[in-house]
């Protein structure tokens, strides 16, 4: 009985996650991408494409943050010393 309860909770969480992905802003782009290559798009294909786009977006944000951390922080101080 414990296993079936755990399984039901897991299925509910997965369902909620999939529903979230389908209403996420990336879902429109994912559907456009998939519809270019085939006339029929399955829910699984759509979810996989949404996940791929989200991963891509996250990686871009991480790279952008890494670049911003590498910029010199003391550029304003140099300008004030000359004043």
C-alpha positions in Angstrom: 0.0 0.0 0.0 2.9 2.4 0.7 4.3 1.9 -2.8 1.0 2.8 -4.5 0.7 5.9 -2.4 4.3 7.0 -3.2 3.7 6.2 -6.9 0.5 8.3 -6.9 2.4 11.3 -5.3 5.1 10.9 -7.9 2.7 10.8 -10.7 0.9 13.9 -9.4 4.2 15.8 -9.2 5.2 14.8 -12.7 1.8 15.8 -14.0 2.1 19.2 -12.3 5.6 19.7 -13.8 4.4 18.8 -17.3 1.5 21.1 -17.0 3.9 23.9 -15.9 6.1 23.2 -18.9 3.2 23.3 -21.4 2.1 26.8 -20.2 5.7 28.2 -20.0 6.7 30.8 -22.5 9.1 28.4 -24.2 6.3 26.1 -25.2 5.3 28.3 -28.1 8.8 28.4 -29.4 9.1 24.6 -28.9 5.9 24.0 -30.9 7.1 26.3 -33.7 10.4 24.4 -33.9 8.7 21.0 -34.0 6.0 22.0 -36.4 8.7 23.0 -38.9 9.9 19.4 -39.2 6.7 17.4 -38.9 2.9 17.9 -39.3 2.1 16.1 -36.0 3.6 16.9 -32.7 3.3 14.6 -29.7 3.1 15.7 -26.1 6.4 13.9 -25.3 8.2 15.6 -28.2 6.9 18.9 -27.2 8.0 18.4 -23.6 11.4 17.3 -24.6 11.8 20.4 -26.9 10.6 22.7 -24.1 13.1 21.1 -21.7 15.9 21.6 -24.3 15.0 25.2 -24.8 14.9 25.9 -21.1 18.3 24.2 -20.6 19.7 26.3 -23.4 18.3 29.5 -21.8 19.7 28.6 -18.4 23.2 28.0 -19.9 23.1 31.4 -21.7 22.2 33.1 -18.4 25.0 31.3 -16.6 27.5 32.3 -19.3 26.3 35.9 -19.2 26.7 36.0 -15.4 30.2 34.6 -15.6 31.1 37.3 -18.1 29.7 40.0 -15.9 31.7 38.8 -12.9 34.9 39.0 -15.0 34.4 42.7 -15.7 36.5 45.0 -13.6 34.7 46.4 -10.6 36.9 49.4 -9.9 36.5 51.4 -13.2 34.6 54.3 -11.4 37.3 54.6 -8.7 40.0 55.2 -11.4 38.0 58.1 -12.8 37.5 59.7 -9.4 41.2 59.6 -8.6 41.9 61.8 -11.6 39.3 64.4 -10.5 
